[in-house]
């Protein structure tokens, strides 16, 4: 009998489209700056969409980090249970958003149990062809990370910041120029 659920933190988004990459940046930031007890898996799902189906089968508990297309102020943060995802503007046309929702639906169609899952999403300010984040999302990034860490703690996962940390700017640069990234 498994005592701790197998937890996955899944960053979703396209780092080539400015704010759409925040889920990927957040996952990478958490990976480099924190340790978790019990261990959790942190994966950059990028824009893989439906190709992530195996992850939804493998893990008991999945936290999806992404943007959300809602008519709300940019930088507004939502923590939504997966069973409610259909009505919250996630199908804005991005391939990765449609794919993540389809993964959950496909499990149901196959008669497989859905993992406990939720999305911690942020309303973007700019979805345009550029690396980095808009000024608004850059300003609220630490608050976004705080919401993610609070959610993990609520699940009974211990969180400890590492002594040597990596800045958001270095994380963004890792995707813009991977050869320049050093920890």
C-alpha positions in Angstrom: 0.0 0.0 0.0 1.4 3.4 -1.1 1.6 5.8 1.8 2.4 9.0 -0.1 0.7 9.8 -3.4 3.1 10.2 -6.4 3.0 13.9 -7.1 3.8 15.7 -10.3 4.2 19.4 -10.8 3.7 20.0 -14.6 4.7 23.2 -16.2 2.8 23.9 -19.4 3.3 26.6 -22.0 5.2 28.0 -24.9 8.3 30.1 -23.9 8.3 31.5 -27.4 5.1 33.4 -26.6 6.0 35.6 -23.7 3.5 35.1 -20.8 2.3 31.8 -22.2 5.6 30.4 -20.9 5.0 31.2 -17.2 4.1 27.6 -16.3 7.4 26.3 -17.8 9.4 29.1 -16.1 7.7 28.4 -12.7 8.3 24.7 -12.9 12.0 25.3 -13.7 12.3 27.9 -11.0 10.8 25.5 -8.4 13.2 22.7 -9.5 16.3 24.9 -9.1 15.3 26.7 -5.9 13.4 24.3 -3.6 13.6 20.7 -2.3 10.4 18.8 -1.4 9.7 16.1 1.2 8.5 13.7 0.1 10.1 14.2 -3.3 7.9 15.3 -6.1 8.5 15.1 -9.8 8.8 18.4 -11.7 8.4 18.2 -15.5 8.5 20.8 -18.2 5.5 19.7 -20.4 6.0 22.7 -22.7 3.5 22.4 -25.6 3.3 18.6 -25.7 -0.4 18.5 -25.0 -1.9 15.1 -25.7 1.6 13.5 -25.7 1.5 13.9 -21.9 -1.2 11.2 -21.5 1.2 8.7 -19.9 2.0 11.2 -17.1 -1.7 11.4 -16.3 -1.7 7.6 -15.9 1.6 7.4 -13.9 0.9 10.0 -11.2 -1.7 10.0 -8.4 -1.6 13.8 -7.9 -0.9 16.4 -10.7 -0.6 20.1 -10.3 -0.7 21.9 -13.7 1.0 25.3 -14.0 -0.3 27.4 -16.9 -2.0 30.5 -18.1 -5.7 30.9 -18.3 -7.8 33.0 -20.7 -10.3 34.7 -18.4 -11.7 38.2 -18.5 -9.9 39.3 -15.4 -6.9 41.5 -14.6 -3.6 40.2 -15.9 -1.7 38.6 -13.1 -4.8 37.2 -11.4 -4.1 33.7 -10.1 -6.6 30.8 -10.0 -6.3 27.4 -8.3 -9.0 25.3 -10.0 -9.7 21.5 -9.5 -9.4 19.6 -12.7 -13.0 18.4 -12.6 -14.0 22.0 -13.1 -11.5 22.9 -15.9 -14.0 22.7 -18.7 -15.8 26.0 -17.8 -12.8 28.2 -17.1 -11.6 29.4 -20.5 -8.8 26.9 -20.9 -9.7 26.1 -24.5 -8.4 29.4 -25.8 -7.0 27.7 -28.9 -3.5 26.8 -27.7 -2.6 23.2 -28.5 -1.2 22.5 -25.1 -4.3 23.6 -23.3 -6.6 21.5 -25.4 -4.2 18.5 -25.1 -4.1 18.6 -21.3 -7.9 18.7 -21.1 -8.1 15.8 -23.6 -5.7 13.8 -21.5 -8.1 13.9 -18.6 -11.1 13.1 -20.9 -9.2 10.2 -22.5 -8.5 8.6 -19.1 -12.2 8.6 -18.4 -13.1 7.2 -21.9 -10.6 4.4 -21.3 -12.1 3.6 -17.9 -8.9 4.6 -16.1 -9.0 6.6 -12.9 -8.3 10.3 -13.2 -5.5 11.6 -11.0 -6.3 14.1 -8.3 -5.4 17.2 -10.2 -5.7 21.0 -10.3 -4.4 23.9 -12.4 -2.7 26.8 -10.8 -3.2 29.3 -13.6 -2.5 33.0 -14.1 -4.2 35.5 -16.5 -1.6 36.6 -19.0 -1.0 40.2 -20.1 0.8 39.5 -23.4 0.8 36.5 -25.6 3.2 37.5 -28.4 6.3 36.1 -30.1 9.0 36.9 -27.5 10.9 35.3 -24.7 10.4 36.4 -21.1 7.4 37.7 -19.2 5.4 41.0 -19.4 6.1 43.5 -16.7 2.9 42.6 -14.9 3.6 38.8 -14.8 7.2 39.5 -13.8 5.9 41.6 -10.9 3.5 38.9 -9.6 5.8 35.9 -10.3 6.8 35.5 -6.6 3.2 35.6 -5.6 2.4 32.9 -8.2 5.3 30.8 -6.8 3.8 31.4 -3.3 0.4 30.1 -4.3 2.1 26.9 -5.7 4.1 26.4 -2.6 1.1 26.9 -0.4 -0.8 24.3 -2.4 2.0 21.8 -2.0 2.1 22.4 1.8 -1.6 21.9 2.0 -1.0 18.5 0.4 1.4 17.6 3.2 4.6 18.2 1.1 7.4 19.9 2.9 9.1 22.8 1.1 12.6 24.0 1.8 14.4 26.8 -0.2 17.9 25.8 -1.3 20.9 27.8 -0.1 22.0 28.6 -3.7 19.1 29.9 -5.7 18.6 30.8 -9.4 16.9 34.0 -10.4 13.8 34.2 -12.6 16.0 36.1 -15.1 18.5 33.2 -15.3 15.6 30.7 -15.8 14.3 32.7 -18.7 17.8 33.0 -20.1 18.1 29.2 -19.9 15.4 28.9 -22.5 16.6 31.8 -24.6 20.2 30.7 -24.7 20.7 27.3 -23.1 24.5 27.4 -23.5 24.7 30.3 -21.1 22.9 28.6 -18.2 25.1 27.7 -15.3 24.0 26.7 -11.8 
